[in-house]
Amino acid sequence: MNNDKIPCCAADALRRIRQIPVNGIMTGITMLDESIADVKGQNPGSDAVIREALMKKIRIYNYIPNGVEEAYMVALMEEYRKNK
């Protein structure tokens, strides 16, 4: 995917951040739309596989603190389902 490249500069990185609620707190996620599109392109199948693939992609560009992984997975799946 062409948009999956690492952002070239701070301005490009800022354009690729989208905020979603995680545990009720608006949280900026870098490369969210690109990650969702990439996972959808893989036709992963089950929700468990989708969740794992999304987290793997999102962790490349975002820090996810220990203890909130499940909250991130729930939020990411909500966004994934919105984009069907």
Backbone as CSV, one residue per row, in Angstrom:
resi,resn,N_x,N_y,N_z,CA_x,CA_y,CA_z,C_x,C_y,C_z
1,MET,0.847,-1.175,0.000,0.000,0.000,0.000,0.889,1.232,0.000
2,ASN,0.641,2.154,-0.861,1.485,3.322,-1.035,1.465,4.253,0.169
3,ASN,0.319,4.427,0.828,0.204,5.327,1.987,0.766,4.715,3.262
4,ASP,1.256,3.471,3.176,1.728,2.763,4.356,3.179,3.112,4.691
5,LYS,3.800,3.945,3.890,5.178,4.331,4.157,5.251,5.160,5.424
6,ILE,6.387,5.083,6.069,6.605,5.881,7.266,6.507,7.349,6.878
7,PRO,5.806,8.154,7.671,5.694,9.577,7.357,7.072,10.214,7.177
8,CYS,7.179,11.060,6.167,8.480,11.647,5.830,8.897,12.765,6.778
9,CYS,7.917,13.397,7.419,8.229,14.534,8.283,7.127,14.690,9.326
10,ALA,7.334,15.601,10.245,6.352,15.819,11.309,5.003,16.253,10.757
11,ALA,5.012,17.109,9.728,3.756,17.582,9.148,2.979,16.425,8.523
12,ASP,3.681,15.528,7.827,3.019,14.375,7.223,2.465,13.459,8.309
13,ALA,3.205,13.263,9.367,2.743,12.429,10.476,1.485,13.024,11.111
14,LEU,1.448,14.333,11.279,0.271,14.983,11.870,-0.961,14.819,10.998
15,ARG,-0.792,14.827,9.693,-1.936,14.651,8.791,-2.506,13.240,8.876
16,ARG,-1.734,12.311,9.357,-2.166,10.914,9.406,-2.677,10.495,10.787
17,ILE,-2.926,11.435,11.664,-3.456,11.130,12.999,-4.960,11.352,12.986
18,ARG,-5.674,10.370,13.534,-7.117,10.518,13.694,-7.450,10.169,15.133
19,GLN,-8.362,10.935,15.720,-8.741,10.689,17.108,-9.967,9.792,17.168
20,ILE,-9.880,8.807,18.081,-11.011,7.927,18.364,-11.109,7.778,19.880
21,PRO,-12.306,7.469,20.382,-12.424,7.266,21.827,-11.888,5.898,22.250
22,VAL,-10.974,5.905,23.201,-10.453,4.679,23.805,-10.756,4.791,25.288
23,ASN,-11.615,3.925,25.782,-12.058,4.006,27.183,-12.677,5.367,27.484
24,GLY,-13.344,5.951,26.508,-14.008,7.236,26.698,-13.093,8.445,26.587
25,ILE,-11.829,8.226,26.298,-10.859,9.324,26.179,-10.455,9.452,24.714
26,MET,-10.601,10.640,24.151,-10.190,10.845,22.766,-8.683,10.640,22.663
27,THR,-8.297,9.739,21.771,-6.910,9.312,21.649,-6.477,9.408,20.193
28,GLY,-5.354,10.051,19.958,-4.830,10.170,18.601,-4.131,8.893,18.190
29,ILE,-4.523,8.375,17.034,-3.918,7.162,16.490,-3.296,7.514,15.137
30,THR,-2.001,7.312,15.021,-1.296,7.565,13.770,-1.495,6.388,12.835
31,MET,-1.727,6.673,11.563,-1.857,5.670,10.502,-3.069,4.750,10.705
32,LEU,-4.123,5.231,11.343,-5.300,4.408,11.610,-5.994,3.993,10.317
33,ASP,-6.309,4.964,9.468,-7.033,4.644,8.243,-6.220,3.728,7.332
34,GLU,-4.933,3.978,7.236,-4.067,3.142,6.415,-3.987,1.722,6.970
35,SER,-3.930,1.616,8.294,-3.854,0.296,8.935,-5.138,-0.494,8.726
36,ILE,-6.281,0.171,8.871,-7.566,-0.499,8.646,-7.661,-0.972,7.206
37,ALA,-7.292,-0.119,6.264,-7.351,-0.505,4.848,-6.439,-1.693,4.559
38,ASP,-5.259,-1.698,5.165,-4.321,-2.794,4.949,-4.872,-4.105,5.499
39,VAL,-5.434,-4.063,6.703,-5.991,-5.276,7.305,-7.182,-5.780,6.481
40,LYS,-8.037,-4.870,6.042,-9.174,-5.281,5.211,-8.698,-5.934,3.926
41,GLY,-7.620,-5.431,3.368,-7.069,-5.998,2.146,-6.552,-7.413,2.323
42,GLN,-6.265,-7.799,3.554,-5.777,-9.147,3.852,-6.919,-10.156,3.969
43,ASN,-8.185,-9.671,4.023,-9.354,-10.532,4.224,-9.129,-11.503,5.386
44,PRO,-8.937,-10.974,6.588,-8.520,-11.810,7.718,-9.536,-12.827,8.226
45,GLY,-10.821,-12.602,8.058,-11.804,-13.590,8.507,-12.392,-13.286,9.866
46,SER,-11.976,-14.015,10.890,-12.597,-13.917,12.216,-12.211,-12.628,12.934
47,ASP,-13.047,-12.245,13.893,-12.786,-11.044,14.691,-11.463,-11.145,15.436
48,ALA,-11.138,-12.328,15.939,-9.883,-12.492,16.687,-8.677,-12.209,15.795
49,VAL,-8.726,-12.682,14.563,-7.622,-12.453,13.630,-7.558,-10.977,13.242
50,ILE,-8.714,-10.365,13.052,-8.771,-8.934,12.717,-8.169,-8.115,13.849
51,ARG,-8.577,-8.396,15.069,-8.068,-7.654,16.228,-6.555,-7.756,16.334
52,GLU,-6.047,-8.967,16.170,-4.607,-9.188,16.256,-3.869,-8.433,15.145
53,ALA,-4.395,-8.491,13.934,-3.755,-7.802,12.804,-3.784,-6.284,12.991
54,LEU,-4.909,-5.754,13.468,-5.004,-4.302,13.705,-4.005,-3.860,14.770
55,MET,-3.935,-4.588,15.864,-3.007,-4.212,16.935,-1.565,-4.273,16.455
56,LYS,-1.251,-5.286,15.673,0.107,-5.414,15.149,0.466,-4.201,14.289
57,LYS,-0.447,-3.779,13.411,-0.201,-2.621,12.552,-0.138,-1.329,13.370
58,ILE,-1.066,-1.139,14.270,-1.153,0.100,15.045,0.077,0.265,15.937
59,ARG,0.583,-0.817,16.482,1.765,-0.739,17.355,3.025,-0.297,16.615
60,ILE,3.046,-0.440,15.317,4.209,0.015,14.547,4.379,1.522,14.697
61,TYR,3.289,2.255,14.707,3.316,3.720,14.681,2.869,4.375,15.982
62,ASN,2.346,3.591,16.931,1.766,4.156,18.148,2.226,3.387,19.383
63,TYR,2.423,4.123,20.472,2.705,3.505,21.765,1.377,3.131,22.403
64,ILE,1.249,1.879,22.829,0.048,1.431,23.534,0.494,0.954,24.912
65,PRO,0.102,1.694,25.954,0.533,1.345,27.307,0.021,-0.022,27.753
66,ASN,0.810,-0.688,28.575,0.380,-1.957,29.165,-0.896,-1.738,29.960
67,GLY,-1.769,-2.695,29.914,-2.998,-2.617,30.694,-4.180,-2.029,29.948
68,VAL,-3.945,-1.419,28.788,-5.067,-0.850,28.031,-5.184,-1.466,26.633
69,GLU,-4.476,-2.551,26.411,-4.530,-3.201,25.102,-5.950,-3.584,24.721
70,GLU,-6.692,-4.135,25.666,-8.071,-4.560,25.381,-8.945,-3.366,25.003
71,ALA,-8.785,-2.247,25.695,-9.558,-1.048,25.368,-9.225,-0.560,23.959
72,TYR,-7.954,-0.613,23.594,-7.560,-0.238,22.235,-8.182,-1.196,21.218
73,MET,-8.150,-2.501,21.512,-8.717,-3.471,20.580,-10.200,-3.223,20.349
74,VAL,-10.923,-2.910,21.409,-12.360,-2.626,21.290,-12.569,-1.394,20.411
75,ALA,-11.811,-0.341,20.676,-11.940,0.898,19.904,-11.552,0.679,18.442
76,LEU,-10.485,-0.061,18.200,-10.053,-0.328,16.829,-11.084,-1.152,16.070
77,MET,-11.683,-2.128,16.731,-12.713,-2.932,16.066,-13.940,-2.099,15.732
78,GLU,-14.288,-1.158,16.598,-15.418,-0.265,16.302,-15.130,0.540,15.039
79,GLU,-13.920,1.065,14.929,-13.543,1.834,13.741,-13.494,0.937,12.505
80,TYR,-12.988,-0.263,12.667,-12.911,-1.216,11.566,-14.312,-1.511,11.015
81,ARG,-15.254,-1.722,11.918,-16.627,-2.041,11.511,-17.318,-0.840,10.866
82,LYS,-17.000,0.366,11.288,-17.581,1.570,10.683,-17.167,1.717,9.224
83,ASN,-15.992,1.215,8.900,-15.442,1.376,7.563,-15.729,0.201,6.634
84,LYS,-16.718,-0.602,6.954,-17.026,-1.768,6.081,-17.658,-1.363,4.820
